C-alpha cells in the first residue's frame, strides 16, 4: 500500500522489484520474507522464473526471447550498466548491481546467493539494526503509523440476535479493524460514508449500494459444535476470572486470592484473554470456545495473553533494574544512540527479534487488513505476531544473561541490548494498544 515508511521491508521489496524489472511493484508477493534460519536462507528470497514474475506484472516485459528468468531480464534492461563489470556470469553481475544500488537505500543488501533455484538476499545487519532501533525509539507510540491516504472508511456491525458472544466478537473485530485502518492512514468515519462495510454473522442481509457486507464466523460451543446461544459475555468473563484465580500460585500470577469481582487486574486479564481468543481465528471462520474452566489452555499456553503480558513485564523489569543500577554504579549510563556499536548484537536470536518483530511490525500492520484484490480483515496476523515475538524473546531470555554487572568489557554489548529491549518494549506496547490492552510493568 501507499505511504509506507522508507525503512520498512515493504519499501525494500519495492526497490528490489523496480531494480529487477524497471517497473513499480504492484504485487509484493513475488519477493518473500524469511522468518527463520536467516544466516543460511537469507532475509528475503524470490524465485527467478520469468514465467512466475510475469504473473505479478501489470506492464508487459520487453526482453529478448532468450530470457528465461528475471536475472536475465535485469541484465538485459541494465546492459550498459553491467557491461562495465568484470567478466563474470550474468547472475553475479545482477547480484553486484543490486548490492551497489542498495547502497543508496535505507536497508542495504550485502550478499546475494542462488540456492536451490531461490535467489537469497542478505541484509547488512549493523546498519539495519542501528537504523530501525533509532527510528522506533525516536517515534515511540507513533511508530508504524502511515501518512494519511485521504480516504474515508466506515465500519458497522449487525448484532447476532441469538448469540451474545457472537455479537461481542463482531464488535471486537470492528474495533480492532478501526485501529488498524487508522494506523494504515485511513480516516475512520463514525457516521456512514460512501465506503462502508457491515460486519455480520449472516450471509444474507440487506445493505445499501455503498455498503459492502462482510460475513464473520459465529462463536461455537466446543462440546456441541453449535453456535453458543446461552453463555453471556459477563458469565464467560467470570469463568475466565475463576480460572485465573486457580492459576494464582503458578508462574504467571501472584495476586492474593480475594473476591474475584473486586480485582480489576484479574478482570482486565480475563477480558483481554477472551478478546485475544475471539480475534486469533480468521474472522470468516467460527471460533470454538471451552465454556468450562477445566481444560482451558488459553491462560497457560505460549500463545495467549498471560504469556504475552508476562514477557512484556519481564522486559520492563530488566529495563527498570538497569536504570536502578546506573545510580549505584553497577551499570554504565546509556550513551547516545548514534554512538552505539550495534555490530556487537551478533547473536542469531537478536537478529531474528530485530528483523522479524521490530522491523516486521510495520509489515504485520499492513497484512492485518488487506485492500487488494479484495478487502480482508486479518486480526489473526497481529495475534500471531505477538505470540511469536514473546515465544522468541522467552527463548532468548532463558539463554542470554542481559544484565552483566561487573564486566566492563561487555558494557558495549549491554548498552546495545538495552536499546534493543527499549525498541521491543515499544513494539509490544503499540501492538497491545491495537487490542486496547494496556501493557504491564510487573506480574
N, C-alpha and C positions, 0 to 999 in steps of 0.2 A: 504494500500500500504506500501511499504518498507520505511525505513529511517524516520519514524515518531518520533517526539520528545518524550523523556521519560516522560514528564509531560503532555502529551496530553490525551484526552479522549480515542482516538484510542488505545494508549498503555495500558490504564487501561482495556479496553474491552478485549484486547488480553490476559492480565494477568488473568482476571476473567475466560475467556474461558479455558485457559490452566489449571487453578486450578480445574475447574469443570470436565473437560474431560480427561486431560492428553495429549491432542494434541494441536498443534499450530492452531491458528484461521485463517481460510481461507475465512470466510464469517461473517462479524461483524453484520449483520442484525438481528441475533438472540437475541442480547443484545441491548436494545433500550435506547435512551437518552430522559429523560423527559425535558420539557421546562417550565412547569408551575405547581403551587401548589407543589413545591418541598419539602416543610416541611412535607407534608402529603403523597405524592405519591413517594417520593424518588427521587434521582438524576438520577438513572438508574433503569431499571427493565427488567425482562425476564420471559417468560412463561416456567414452568418447564417440560412440557410434553416431554418425551423421544422421542416419535414419531416425534415431531417437531424438536428436536435437531439433530436427525439422518439425516434430510434433508439437513443440512448445513455441515455435517461432511464428509470429503473426506475419512478418515480412519474409519474402522468398529469398533463400540464399543463392547468391550468384557466384558459384565457384566452378572450377573446371571439372570435367567429367571423371577425372581420376581421384577426386576427393571421396574418401570413404569414412573419414572421421573428422571431428571438429578441430583437431590439432592441424590436420592438413588444410582445412578451410582457413584457419587463422594464419597459417604460413602463407597461404595464397593472397589473402587481403593485406597482409603486412610484409609482402615480398621485399619492398625497398628497404624496410627497416631490418629485416632478418638477413638479407644477403651480405650485410656488413659484418656479420658474426663469423666466428671461426668455422672451419669446415667440420661441422658436427651434424648428426642426423636431425631430421625435421622436428621430432618430438623435443629434443634437447633445446633446439633454437626457440621453440614456442615457450618452453618452460623458462628459459632465461629471459625472454621478453616479458613474460608475466611477472617474474620476480622483479625485473627492472621497473616495470610500470607501477608496481605496488609500492615502490619507494616514495611515491607522492601521495599514497593513501594513508589514512589513519591506522588501518590494520595492515601490516606488511607481511608478505609471503616470503619465506626464506628458503623453502625447498619444495620441489615437485618430483614425484616419482610415479612410475607406471607399475601397478601391482595387480596381477590377476584381472587384466582388462579394466582396471579402475585407475583414473588419474587422482592421486592423493596429494593434497596441498597441506603444507605445514606452515604455521604462522611463527613470526618472530616473538617468542614468549615475553622476554623482559620488557620490550617496548609496548606490547599489547597490555600486559599487566599494569604497567605504570599509567597508561592512558585510561584504561577502564576504571581502575580504582580511584584515580584522581577525579574522574568525571562523576562517579557515584557519590563520593564524599562531598564534592562541590555542590551537586544538585540536590542531594538528600531526598526528601519526600517527593520532589518533582521529577526524579529520575524515572525514565520510561514513559513520560508524558509527551505525546506528539504535538506538533503545532496544529492549529485549527485547520480543519478541512473545509470549513464554511458550509458544512452540510448538516441539516437537521434530521433528527430521527426520533420517533416516539414509540415506546413500548407500553402495552397494556396487557392485562391477563383476565381471563374469564374463569372465575372460581368454579371448582368442581362441586356440584350440589350434593354428591354422595359421600365425598371423602375430604375431611378437613386437612389431612396430611398431604393429599394431592394438591389441594389449594395452596397450602404453605409452600410446597415445592415450586409451584408455578410462580408464586410471589418471590421466592428466593432466586429463581432463575432470572426473573425480571430485574430484581435489584442488582445482582452481580453483573448482569449484561449492561445495565446503565452505567455502572462504574467502569467497566472495560471500555465501552464506547466513548466515555468521557476521556479516558487515557489515550484512546486512539485518535482523539481530536474532533470527535463529533459533538454537536450541540444537542444534548438530550432534552427534548421538549416535555414539559409536564402536561401540556394540552395536546390534543390530537392534531397532527400536522400531516401534510401530504405523504410523507414517508413514514407510515405507521405499521407496526407489527403487533398482532394479537396472539398471545400465548394461550393455548387451550389444551385440555386433555381430550377434547372431542375433535374428530376429523371432519365432522360436518356441522359447520356453524356459518351463519350469515355474516358477511363483512362487506364494507364499502369498497368501492373501486380502488381507493388509495390505501386500503388496509390489507396487509397480507396475513394469512393465517399461518401460525407456526405450532404444529402439534407436538405435545410433550407426553412422555410416558407417565403412567399413574404410579402411586405408591402401593406396593403389594405386601400382603402378609406372607412371609416365607413358608409358613406351615401349610396354608391353604392354597397358596399360589393364586390368590384372587385379590382384587382391589380391597385395601384396608378401609373399611367404612365405619368402624365403631370407635377406634382409638383416636382420641383428640390430641392436638398439639400439646396441651397442658399436661395431660396424663403421660404422654411419651417423654416429655422433658423430665417429669417427676421420676419415671422409671430409670432414665439415664442418670439422674442425680443419685438415686439409690445405688446404682452400680458403682458410681464414683466413690461413694462412701464405703462400699465394700472393699474397694481397692485402696482405701485410705492408708493402709500400712505397707503398701507395696511401693515400688521405687518412684512413681510419679508424684504422689501427693502426700503431704504431711499435715493436713488440716485436722484439727481436733474434731472428733465426732460431736455433732450437735443437731439441733432441729434443721433438717435439710433446707426448708424454705427460708431460713434466716441467713443463709450463707450465699451472698451474691457471687462469690468466686465459683462455687460449685454450680450454681445456676448458669452462669455465663459459660462455664466449661461444657455443661450438658447441651446448651443451645448451640454452641459453636460446633460441638461434635455431631449433632444431628444435621445442622446446616451442611457441614462438610460431607456427611454421609449421603445426603439427598442430591448434592451437586457433583459428587465424584463419578457418577454414571452419566453417560451421554444423555442429554435431555430428551431425545426422541425415544429412549428406551425406558422401560419401567424400572423402579427401584424396589428391591425386596428387602424388608426390614424384619428383624427379630424382635417381636414385641415383648419378649420375656427377658429379664436381666441375665438369667443363666445362659451361657453360650454366647454372650455379646462380646465380640472381639474388637469392636470399634474403638474401645478405650485402651486396649493393651497392644495392638499390633503396631508395626513401624510405619503405618501409612496414615494413621488417624491424628486428630488434632492434639490429644495429650502428648504424643511423642513429638510432634512439631513444636508445641509450646515449650516442652521440656528442653529441647535443643536450643530454642530461642533464648530461654532463661540461662542456659549453660554459656552461651556466647556473651550475654550481658554480664554474667558473673565473672568471666575471665577479664573482660574489659574493666570492670569495677575493681577487681583485685589488682590489676596492673596500675590503674590510676592511684589507688591507695598506696601501692608500693613505691611510687615515684617520690612521695613526700618523705619516706623514711630511708631513701637511698637504695632500695632493693633493685629498682629498675631505672633505666635512663629515661629522660623525657623524650617525647616524640619529636624527632627532627622534622623540619619542613618536608612535606611530601615530595617536593621537587628534588630534594637531595637524597631521597631514599634509594638504595640499590635493590631493586626488585628482582635482580637476577639470582639472588640468594633463595628465592622461592622456587627451588628446583625439584621439589618432591612432586611426583606424578599426581597424587591426590590433590595437592594445592592447585595445580594447573586445571584439573577437572572441576574443582569447585569454582574457580575463576571463570573458566571458559564456558562450562555448561550452565552455570547459575547466575554469576554476576553479569557476564556478557549475555547469557541466554535469557535473562529476564525480559528484555525488550521483545525477543523472538516469541516468548511464551505469551506475552500480551497480544501480539499480532495474531497468533494462532488461536487465541481463545474466542475470537469472533471473526469468522471469515466472511468476506463480502462477495467474492467471485469464486467460481461461476455462479454460485447461489449463496444466499445468506444462511450461515450456520452458526449456532451458538454452541460453544465448546468449553464450558467451565471445567470439565474434567481435565483439560490440559493444565490449568492452573493448579488443580488439586494434585495431579501427578508431579508437577514441577516442585511444589512444596514438599511432598513426601520424599522424592528422590534427593532433593537438596539436604534434608535432615538425615536421611539414611547415609549419604556420602559424608556429611560432616561428622556424624556419630562414629563412623569407621575411622576417619582422620583423627578425631579427638582421642580415641582409645589407643591409637598407635603413636601419636606425636605429643611430646610434652611441650606445650606452647610457652608457658612462663618459665624461663630459665634463669632464676636468680643466682648471682654469684659467678656467672660465666660470661665475662666481659667480651670474650672472643665471639660469643653468639649474639651480642646485642644487635648487630645489624639485621640478623635473621629475625630476632624478636620483634623489632620495630616494623619490619616488613609484614610480619604475620599479624601484628595488632592492626595495621592498616587494612589488611585483608579481612580480618574479623569485623572491623567497623563497616566495611563495604557489605559484607554478608548480613550484618545486622540491619542495615538499611533495606536491603533486598527483602529480608524476611518481614520487616515492618510494613513495607509497601505492599507486599503480596497479601499479608494478613488483612490489611486495610481494604483490599478488594472484596474480602468476605465480610467486612465490617466486624472483624475480630481484632481486639486490642492485643498488642504484644505484651509479654510479661517479663519482669526482670528477675523473678525468683519463683520457685515452685516447691 
